């Protein structure tokens, strides 16, 4: 039996750094620890995210988009988001 092929298309949440107030709500509420940050930006790791959307409604500024559907090879890496 073959392992399932890796999905060619994924869903990716993006956090707008111009709107985000760095309150840490999203990172604290994420059940799979897919959200991390540096001194400037919060980002979502598309490889860890399970698309539960638990981070969306608690965000006080609405800086997290629901998700973008994109080819896996074009998904933004953590380094590109930071």
C-alpha positions in Angstrom: 0.0 0.0 0.0 1.4 3.4 -1.0 1.4 6.4 1.3 -0.9 9.2 0.3 0.6 11.8 -1.9 1.4 15.2 -0.4 -1.3 17.7 -1.2 -0.3 20.0 -4.1 -2.6 22.8 -2.8 -2.8 24.0 0.8 -4.6 26.5 2.8 -2.4 29.2 4.5 -3.3 31.8 7.1 -1.4 35.0 6.8 -1.1 37.7 9.5 -1.0 41.3 8.3 1.9 43.0 10.2 0.5 46.4 9.5 -2.7 45.6 11.4 -1.4 43.2 14.1 -0.8 44.7 17.5 1.3 41.8 18.7 -1.0 40.9 21.6 -0.1 37.2 21.5 -3.7 36.1 21.6 -3.4 34.0 18.4 -0.2 32.3 19.5 -1.6 31.5 22.9 -4.9 30.1 21.6 -3.5 27.9 18.7 -4.0 24.3 19.7 -1.2 23.0 17.5 1.4 25.7 18.2 1.4 26.8 14.5 1.8 30.5 15.3 5.2 32.0 16.3 6.8 35.4 16.3 10.0 37.4 16.3 10.4 40.9 17.6 8.4 42.4 14.7 5.9 39.8 13.3 3.6 36.9 14.1 3.4 34.2 11.5 1.6 30.9 10.9 3.5 27.8 9.9 1.5 26.2 7.1 3.0 22.8 7.8 1.7 22.8 11.4 -1.6 24.6 10.9 -4.7 22.4 11.0 -7.1 25.2 9.8 -9.3 25.0 12.9 -9.7 28.8 12.7 -9.4 29.2 16.5 -7.1 32.1 16.0 -9.4 34.1 13.7 -12.2 35.4 15.9 -10.2 36.2 19.1 -7.9 38.5 17.1 -8.9 42.0 18.3 -7.8 43.7 15.0 -8.8 41.1 12.4 -5.3 40.9 11.1 -5.5 37.1 10.4 -7.1 36.2 7.1 -9.3 33.2 7.0 -6.8 31.5 4.7 -5.5 31.6 1.2 -5.5 28.5 -1.1 -2.2 28.2 -2.9 0.1 25.7 -4.4 2.3 24.1 -1.8 5.4 25.1 -3.7 4.4 28.7 -3.5 3.4 28.8 0.2 5.1 31.4 2.2 7.9 30.0 4.4 8.3 31.2 8.0 11.4 33.1 7.0 9.5 34.9 4.2 6.8 35.9 6.6 9.2 37.2 9.3 
